Amino acid sequence: MVEVMTDKQMQFIAWLITTATDKCQTMDEVREMNKDIRKHSTGFKEEAEEQKKDE
């Protein structure tokens, strides 16, 4: 079953990410945060595993 996010949920996620990245001083900090987000996100885990297989 596919879950669909509401506009309010998407707005919250966008706010959360932009608020967090605004606190970063460098692009390396942003990239590190992105790695952590992907590590804890189910869909990204599957994509990362597929990319490793292709390399």
Phi, psi and omega in degrees: 000133181270129177265135180251132179277146176278165177300321179297319179295318179295319178297319180296315180297316178299317178298315182300313181293314182293324177296317180293316182289332176299334181277348180285143180268330184226165177295329178298322177295320178296315180297321179295319177296318178299321177299317179296319178298313181296322181299328183259008181249122185305309183299322181290328179299315180295319179295319180296319178295321178295320180295321179296323179294323182288338184277000000 
